[in-house]
Amino acid sequence: MPATKKFRDLSDRVRRDPARAARVDEAKTPALEEYATYPLAELRRVLGITQAELAELIGKSQSAVSQIEHGEIALSVDALRAIVTQLGGNLEITAVFDDRRVLIDT
């Protein structure tokens, strides 16, 4: 059985090699952007809910849900919380800084 390694040890090893650190940083940005922009429509489809069903759950029209999914109308934190809750999740908002991440209590 291979020995386990701590993530911090691996991260420190990568950071000591400038070329490896640059490759990690280059790959990290698009990966984080992709994660952060996971389409609401895709989440809804994966969960097997139609726009009309979601609209009924959150008290909006199907047209409004479509506009939200296409970025045509702004989405308030309260509306997003309602959508996420109705899809069975919990909304967490995190502020990301260069040196830390801060969970915002909403």
N, C-alpha and C positions, 0 to 999 in steps of 0.2 A: 504494500500500500504506500503510495507516495506521501511524503511529508506535507502537511498543510503549511501555508505561508500566510502571514498577515497582509492585508491589503496595503497597510501603511508601508511595510517593508518593500513591497513591489513598487508602490508609487514613488518612494524615496529613490529606489534604484533607477527608475525611469527618469526622474527629475535630475539626477546626477549626470545623465548623458544628454547634452543639449540637442542632438539630432533626434533622439527618441522623444524627448519632451516636445519638440516642435511638431513631430508627427502626431503625437497624442492630442496636442492642442488643436491641430488642423482638423483632425477627425472629430473631436469633441463638439465643436461649434455646430456643424450641420446636424449631428446626432441630437443635440439638445434642442435645436430649432425644430427638428422633425417631431420630437416628443412633445414639445410645447404647442405645436399646431395640429395636433391630432384632430381631424375634422369631426365636428359634432354630428354631422350627418352619418358618417361612418360608424361612430359609436352607437347611434340610434339603430342603424341597420343591423349591426352585429348583435344587438340585444333583441332584435326581432320586433321593433316597434315602428309603426308607420308615422308619417308626419301628422296625419289626422288624429291618431291615438295619442301622440305626445301633446298635440294642441289641446285636446280635451283634458288631459291630465293637468296641464299647467294653466288652463283658462285662457288660451289664446286661439286665434284662428289658424287653420292649416297654412294659409297664405303667410301669416306672420312667422310660423316655424320655418317655412321655406326661405323667407327673407333673412331670418337669423342665420340659417345654415349657409346662405350664400354671401353673408357679410353685407347685405343691403341695408339692414337696420342695426343700430347699436344694441348690444346686449348688456343690460345692467347686471350687477352682481346678484341682486335679488332674483332676477329672471334666470340667471345661470344656476343659482342655488336650487330654484324650483325644478329646473330641468334635470339636474344631476340627482336630486333627491327622488324624483319620479322615476328615474332610470335605475334607482337602487343604490346610488352612491352617496358619498359625502363630499362636499366642496371644501378644499383647502386652498388657501391663497398664500403663496410664498413670495417674498421680496428677495431678489437675488442681487448680491453685491459681489465685488471682486473677492472679498475676504470672508464672506459669510452668507448664509441663507437665513431669513427670518420668517417664521410662520406668522401670518397676520390673523389675529383672532377676529372673525367676522360675526 
